[in-house]
């Protein structure tokens, strides 16, 4: 039977050779992977550091005010801070705060009606909030990360 | 019940979130090329600076009042918008993102007091993102919009206005105070026509005969009248439809005269549009290219051609789309004009996976290899910033690149711009 052609065939000014493509599908011939059903998402640093992505922001630390003798608490200059705005800051938290229009990272002291921002590094005196000064906590530092220099 | 949540002075608030010193200062944000004012802080509004005011006309005010201005930083606004929308999505399963800074939320079946819920939304968005929002709650989208307008303009509502909480006589009085032009969907022209027949306020429009409005104006305005009376006519659109067209067009930083510069601008716009196209998994069946002179310089000879070309096979390939756009440009380009703007629109979009291949035209390039190349381009530009990897045809960008005198760092989207703390 001769098939009927419907409609015009678009002309081509320099017709290419009409190659017939082979099926372009990869057919696996081997045994299916026994691990396929058990595949899980790879460990993701975002998941490790961030609980609430909408409320999480990054800051870069400048200076050594948060360097401490206690290695667990020490935040080196150049560290990337993970800051969660959704958390209510409480006594002892490391916070990013705005003081007189500038950002600073310090540990929040809030006891017996006294509010202060304390550096880990003892060379820096605590910033005790005066009556005139307004402390606004921008967010709570939930972690920090450093890349090795190489 | 439906809530409409929107961010107060969105662009200005985004700038302030990362510069606490700007709290309380008079701020304006300028359009592309720093042409005119597109966002104002309350302080700027109080000075009488109008939306759309040409920036160069404000010199005197700027000097007198120490106004701070920013070039628009869309990377920042887009990220902050996504954050706000995502936070709002936690408050309702039914969300319609209405614009960059507005979202409708379906509140049907929410337990408890809705005004309290509105306050919770407000404090949460403020705390999580640093951005201030107002919430309007009504039984229709149009009423939610109206309630939001009241929440923003009238401090007595404390940022959340639930119409059902207002005693009927008081509500009637308020609606008689609000201009009909402030109603969602009533534009300036329609407002003027309505005023001609004595409909000046929201109360007037709500009391109008809906049938008559349909006859004299449109079914659209009839819906508005019904919605103002509490009859829902406009559904929440919770699933954003894939875009039917993707447009990328910009005004140039300075006038452009040569074919080469236009080609470079169009190449970069095609690259951007094609990236969006691939992101939504579509292919374009055609594209439209336009170039135009500046209509605001009536002394100049004017020329503004636009041409649409179909593609033999729908494609999402930056190289192929660029070639088509430049071919089109050569058909319309005439020397001797001061070109002020150009753009490209990808049309006839269709799902990439169901594109009809052409039976009689052999692909000139291996589509698999080309897809891989485009994927690498997208990846590189995501990683190293937009425009890091581009076609050579987009290189000649000295003339047309946007003039942005004072753009703030991309605080949340570029590693090098992450804010620094001491």
Interface residues (C-beta under 8 A of the other chain):
Chain A: X9 X10 X12 X16 X17 X18 X19 X24 X52 X53 X54 X55 X57 X58 X59 X60 X61 X62 X63 X65 X80 X81 X85 X86 X96 X98 X100 X101 X102 X103 X104 X105 X136 X138
Chain B: X19 X20 X21 X22 X23 X82 X83 X84 X86 X87 X124 X127 X128 X129 X130 X312 X360 X361 X362 X364 X368 X411 X412 X418 X419 X420 X421 X422
